Amino acid sequence: MVYIAAMTASQTPSPIPQEGANSAAEWFAQGRRAEREGDLQAGLQAYIRAIAGEEDHAEWHYRLGCVQRKLGDLPGATASFQQAVDLETTSGRYLTNLGVTLDRLGRRTEAVRTYQKAILNNPDSAEAHHNLGAIYAEEGRTTEAIRAFEAAIAVLPDAEGYHNLGLVYYSEGMYDEALACFESCLQFAADFALGHYHAGLCLMKKGLYDKAIQRFRDAYRLNFRLVRVHYHVGTCLHKLGRYTDALPNLQRALEALPDDSKVHYQLALTYDSLRMPQEARRHYRTARSVRDSLKQENGQA
C-alpha cells in the first residue's frame, strides 16, 4: 500500500484564535468525522487543533497517531502514541500501536519491550502477542515465537495466527506440526492461497507428492502470482517418475523465473531422465553459472 506524505511539523497549523473558535472537544469530534469519512488531512488538522486546546486527553493523541500512521508519518505517529501512553500507561491498545510504529522504524528492542508491557497490562491482546511473535520469528527466536503465536491463537484463533505459527514450525523442519497449523488456517479461510501453498510444501517434504500437487494447484487457482507453484508441481511429478508431465510445468516455471538456479537444475534432472543429454547439460551449466554469480554478488569465495 502506498501512503501519501504526511504533514511535517513545520506544516502543522497554528492554533486558531479562541474568539469564535470551536472548542477543543468540537475539533476532536470534527476530526473523528473526517477520519471516518477518509479525509485524513482534515482529520489531522482537526486533531492538532483539539490537542492545542486541551493536551491531557490520551485518546486524542492516540487518534492523531492513527491518522499520522495512515499518512505514512511514522515518527509523528510514534510521538503521538507515546504521548497517549504517557497519559494512560496501562492501555494495551495504545502500547500495541506504539509497538507497531517502533517496529516499522527499525527500533525493534523498544518495540519488543512495548509489546511485552502491552501483554502484561492486557494478556488478552491477541494483536500484541501476534506482533511480538512476528519479531521473534524474524529474529530466529523460535521457542519464543511459538509461545507468542500460540498465545495469540488462544485469545483469538484465526487464519493468520495459524499460518504464521505454521511457518515457524516449517522453518524448524517440524513438518507434521506445520501441516496441522496450515490445515487449521484453511478451516478459517478456505480461499487463503498461501495456506494451500505452504500445506503443499509440507506434504512435499513428507513425500506425499500427489497430495502436494493438488494443494499447489489449489494455491495457484486462488492466486496466479504464485508462479513458483510450477516449479514445485514439476518437482513433485519428477519425484513420481512422471517426467513427461513434469517437463511443461518446469518450463512454465522457467518462463516466470529465468534466473532461478533451482529451476534450471530441476530441468536438467528431468531432461536427464528423459534421455535428452544436450538440454540437460545446458541447464546444468546455467544452474552453476547462476549460483556462481550469486556467490560473487554476496562476496562469497
C-alpha positions as semicolon CSV with decimal commas, in nm:
position;residue;x (nm);y (nm);z (nm)
1;M;0,000;0,000;0,000
2;V;0,130;0,345;-0,090
3;Y;0,076;0,627;0,155
4;I;0,077;0,996;0,075
5;A;0,327;1,215;0,252
6;A;0,220;1,329;0,594
7;M;0,214;1,685;0,713
8;T;0,550;1,777;0,861
9;A;0,596;1,958;1,186
10;S;0,667;2,282;1,004
11;Q;0,331;2,250;0,827
12;T;0,134;2,199;1,145
13;P;-0,147;2,456;1,154
14;S;-0,122;2,709;1,431
15;P;-0,399;2,713;1,694
16;I;-0,683;2,931;1,576
17;P;-0,780;3,235;1,781
18;Q;-1,001;3,147;2,075
19;E;-1,263;3,406;1,998
20;G;-1,536;3,246;1,789
21;A;-1,340;2,925;1,760
22;N;-1,464;2,571;1,805
23;S;-1,400;2,420;2,145
24;A;-1,131;2,154;2,173
25;A;-1,399;1,886;2,205
26;E;-1,571;2,013;1,891
27;W;-1,242;1,999;1,700
28;F;-1,192;1,640;1,817
29;A;-1,545;1,544;1,709
30;Q;-1,481;1,706;1,373
31;G;-1,158;1,508;1,341
32;R;-1,339;1,181;1,412
33;R;-1,597;1,256;1,143
34;A;-1,325;1,341;0,891
35;E;-1,125;1,030;0,977
36;R;-1,430;0,803;0,940
37;E;-1,504;0,963;0,602
38;G;-1,146;0,906;0,485
39;D;-1,045;1,272;0,478
40;L;-0,720;1,217;0,666
41;Q;-0,572;1,563;0,615
42;A;-0,884;1,727;0,756
43;G;-0,880;1,481;1,044
44;L;-0,513;1,554;1,108
45;Q;-0,568;1,929;1,125
46;A;-0,874;1,894;1,348
47;Y;-0,695;1,665;1,594
48;I;-0,397;1,901;1,612
49;R;-0,632;2,191;1,691
50;A;-0,813;1,986;1,952
51;I;-0,488;1,895;2,127
52;A;-0,369;2,254;2,108
53;G;-0,673;2,343;2,318
54;E;-0,653;2,053;2,562
55;E;-0,341;1,837;2,584
56;D;-0,437;1,587;2,853
57;H;-0,666;1,352;2,657
58;A;-0,487;1,025;2,583
59;E;-0,749;0,920;2,325
60;W;-0,698;1,240;2,129
61;H;-0,324;1,180;2,097
62;Y;-0,399;0,820;2,003
63;R;-0,639;0,918;1,724
64;L;-0,386;1,171;1,594
65;G;-0,127;0,892;1,586
66;C;-0,364;0,667;1,391
67;V;-0,410;0,933;1,123
68;Q;-0,038;1,006;1,109
69;R;0,035;0,636;1,064
70;K;-0,218;0,610;0,781
71;L;-0,050;0,909;0,616
72;G;0,292;0,746;0,643
73;D;0,430;0,977;0,911
74;L;0,576;0,707;1,136
75;P;0,791;0,938;1,351
76;G;0,490;1,163;1,412
77;A;0,265;0,867;1,489
78;T;0,523;0,726;1,730
79;A;0,540;1,055;1,917
80;S;0,161;1,074;1,938
81;F;0,123;0,715;2,058
82;Q;0,396;0,775;2,314
83;Q;0,208;1,077;2,442
84;A;-0,107;0,868;2,473
85;V;0,088;0,603;2,666
86;D;0,239;0,868;2,893
87;L;-0,112;0,983;2,980
88;E;-0,258;0,632;3,017
89;T;0,030;0,396;3,090
90;T;-0,165;0,068;3,111
91;S;-0,362;0,086;2,786
92;G;-0,287;-0,224;2,581
93;R;-0,431;-0,057;2,272
94;Y;-0,202;0,244;2,295
95;L;0,103;0,031;2,376
96;T;0,037;-0,212;2,091
97;N;0,010;0,065;1,833
98;L;0,324;0,227;1,970
99;G;0,497;-0,108;1,927
100;V;0,386;-0,124;1,562
101;T;0,537;0,212;1,470
102;L;0,856;0,147;1,668
103;D;0,898;-0,181;1,481
104;R;0,842;-0,015;1,144
105;L;1,103;0,245;1,232
106;G;1,353;-0,032;1,300
107;R;1,352;0,024;1,676
108;R;1,292;-0,341;1,750
109;T;1,428;-0,362;2,101
110;E;1,191;-0,086;2,206
111;A;0,907;-0,248;2,014
112;V;0,959;-0,579;2,195
113;R;0,957;-0,408;2,534
114;T;0,644;-0,218;2,437
115;Y;0,458;-0,532;2,325
116;Q;0,565;-0,709;2,643
117;K;0,428;-0,422;2,850
118;A;0,105;-0,430;2,648
119;I;0,067;-0,802;2,720
120;L;0,148;-0,754;3,088
121;N;-0,133;-0,499;3,116
122;N;-0,369;-0,679;2,879
123;P;-0,295;-1,055;2,849
124;D;-0,592;-1,091;2,612
125;S;-0,436;-0,867;2,345
126;A;-0,411;-1,107;2,051
127;E;-0,252;-0,839;1,835
128;A;0,028;-0,775;2,084
129;H;0,102;-1,147;2,114
130;H;0,094;-1,186;1,736
131;N;0,318;-0,888;1,662
132;L;0,566;-0,996;1,926
133;G;0,570;-1,344;1,772
134;A;0,642;-1,197;1,429
135;I;0,951;-1,018;1,562
136;Y;1,073;-1,329;1,741
137;A;1,020;-1,538;1,426
138;E;1,216;-1,297;1,207
139;E;1,498;-1,294;1,462
140;G;1,509;-1,675;1,474
141;R;1,389;-1,692;1,834
142;T;1,181;-1,998;1,758
143;T;1,068;-2,105;2,104
144;E;0,957;-1,753;2,193
145;A;0,784;-1,711;1,857
146;I;0,588;-2,033;1,901
147;R;0,486;-1,932;2,252
148;A;0,371;-1,589;2,133
149;F;0,173;-1,718;1,833
150;E;0,010;-1,987;2,047
151;A;-0,091;-1,719;2,298
152;A;-0,242;-1,510;2,015
153;I;-0,437;-1,810;1,885
154;A;-0,561;-1,894;2,235
155;V;-0,709;-1,544;2,258
156;L;-0,834;-1,512;1,901
157;P;-0,792;-1,814;1,671
158;D;-0,774;-1,704;1,309
159;A;-0,615;-1,793;0,975
160;E;-0,323;-1,553;1,009
161;G;-0,225;-1,679;1,353
162;Y;-0,224;-2,044;1,248
163;H;-0,043;-1,960;0,924
164;N;0,240;-1,777;1,098
165;L;0,275;-2,044;1,363
166;G;0,295;-2,298;1,081
167;L;0,576;-2,100;0,917
168;V;0,779;-2,114;1,237
169;Y;0,734;-2,490;1,263
170;Y;0,819;-2,529;0,893
171;S;1,140;-2,330;0,933
172;E;1,243;-2,575;1,204
173;G;1,170;-2,879;0,989
174;M;0,871;-2,975;1,205
175;Y;0,653;-3,060;0,907
176;D;0,377;-3,251;1,087
177;E;0,320;-2,962;1,328
178;A;0,342;-2,711;1,044
179;L;0,093;-2,902;0,830
180;A;-0,154;-2,918;1,119
181;C;-0,130;-2,540;1,154
182;F;-0,185;-2,480;0,782
183;E;-0,485;-2,714;0,787
184;S;-0,627;-2,516;1,081
185;C;-0,557;-2,195;0,891
186;L;-0,763;-2,321;0,598
187;Q;-1,054;-2,408;0,827
188;F;-1,082;-2,035;0,895
189;A;-1,010;-1,921;0,537
190;A;-1,052;-2,192;0,273
191;D;-0,958;-1,945;-0,002
192;F;-0,627;-1,841;0,159
193;A;-0,382;-1,922;-0,121
194;L;-0,070;-1,918;0,096
195;G;-0,228;-2,165;0,333
196;H;-0,268;-2,413;0,048
197;Y;0,082;-2,331;-0,082
198;H;0,257;-2,396;0,248
199;A;0,046;-2,706;0,313
200;G;0,174;-2,827;-0,024
201;L;0,532;-2,765;0,083
202;C;0,479;-2,970;0,399
203;L;0,322;-3,256;0,204
204;M;0,609;-3,242;-0,041
205;K;0,862;-3,263;0,242
206;K;0,673;-3,565;0,377
207;G;0,692;-3,738;0,038
208;L;0,317;-3,713;-0,025
209;Y;0,366;-3,581;-0,376
210;D;0,018;-3,641;-0,521
211;K;-0,146;-3,455;-0,233
212;A;0,113;-3,180;-0,256
213;I;0,039;-3,129;-0,625
214;Q;-0,330;-3,079;-0,553
215;R;-0,253;-2,820;-0,285
216;F;-0,015;-2,633;-0,513
217;R;-0,279;-2,626;-0,786
218;D;-0,538;-2,500;-0,537
219;A;-0,297;-2,224;-0,435
220;Y;-0,233;-2,121;-0,796
221;R;-0,604;-2,123;-0,878
222;L;-0,657;-1,876;-0,595
223;N;-0,352;-1,660;-0,670
224;F;-0,191;-1,664;-1,014
225;R;0,106;-1,466;-0,880
226;L;0,232;-1,777;-0,702
227;V;0,434;-1,876;-1,007
228;R;0,676;-2,087;-0,805
229;V;0,394;-2,341;-0,790
230;H;0,500;-2,457;-1,138
231;Y;0,846;-2,548;-1,006
232;H;0,707;-2,740;-0,711
233;V;0,449;-2,925;-0,921
234;G;0,720;-3,015;-1,172
235;T;0,947;-3,137;-0,895
236;C;0,669;-3,349;-0,743
237;L;0,589;-3,505;-1,081
238;H;0,959;-3,579;-1,131
239;K;0,970;-3,749;-0,789
240;L;0,673;-3,961;-0,900
241;G;0,861;-4,064;-1,214
242;R;0,622;-3,872;-1,439
243;Y;0,898;-3,695;-1,629
244;T;0,693;-3,613;-1,939
245;D;0,431;-3,440;-1,721
246;A;0,697;-3,267;-1,515
247;L;0,867;-3,102;-1,812
248;P;0,594;-2,849;-1,916
249;N;0,548;-2,742;-1,555
250;L;0,919;-2,677;-1,516
251;Q;0,925;-2,492;-1,847
252;R;0,646;-2,265;-1,722
253;A;0,847;-2,212;-1,405
254;L;1,149;-2,114;-1,615
255;E;0,945;-1,858;-1,808
256;A;0,848;-1,693;-1,480
257;L;1,182;-1,744;-1,301
258;P;1,453;-1,742;-1,573
259;D;1,737;-1,668;-1,330
260;D;1,650;-1,927;-1,067
261;S;1,926;-2,187;-1,034
262;K;1,694;-2,440;-0,871
263;V;1,458;-2,431;-1,168
264;H;1,746;-2,484;-1,411
265;Y;1,884;-2,771;-1,201
266;Q;1,548;-2,947;-1,176
267;L;1,501;-2,905;-1,550
268;A;1,843;-3,062;-1,604
269;L;1,747;-3,359;-1,387
270;T;1,422;-3,404;-1,577
271;Y;1,591;-3,378;-1,919
272;D;1,842;-3,637;-1,798
273;S;1,558;-3,868;-1,701
274;L;1,402;-3,813;-2,043
275;R;1,737;-3,904;-2,204
276;M;1,788;-3,561;-2,354
277;P;2,154;-3,505;-2,252
278;Q;2,220;-3,194;-2,458
279;E;1,936;-3,000;-2,293
280;A;2,035;-3,140;-1,954
281;R;2,395;-3,018;-1,989
282;R;2,276;-2,672;-2,091
283;H;2,064;-2,634;-1,779
284;Y;2,332;-2,781;-1,552
285;R;2,573;-2,516;-1,683
286;T;2,320;-2,239;-1,638
287;A;2,241;-2,352;-1,283
288;R;2,611;-2,343;-1,191
289;S;2,658;-2,007;-1,359
290;V;2,366;-1,852;-1,171
291;R;2,488;-1,993;-0,839
292;D;2,842;-1,864;-0,902
293;S;2,710;-1,518;-0,989
294;L;2,505;-1,506;-0,669
295;K;2,809;-1,608;-0,464
296;Q;3,014;-1,328;-0,618
297;E;2,738;-1,075;-0,553
298;N;2,723;-1,187;-0,191
299;G;3,100;-1,169;-0,153
300;Q;3,143;-1,542;-0,107
301;A;3,456;-1,721;-0,215
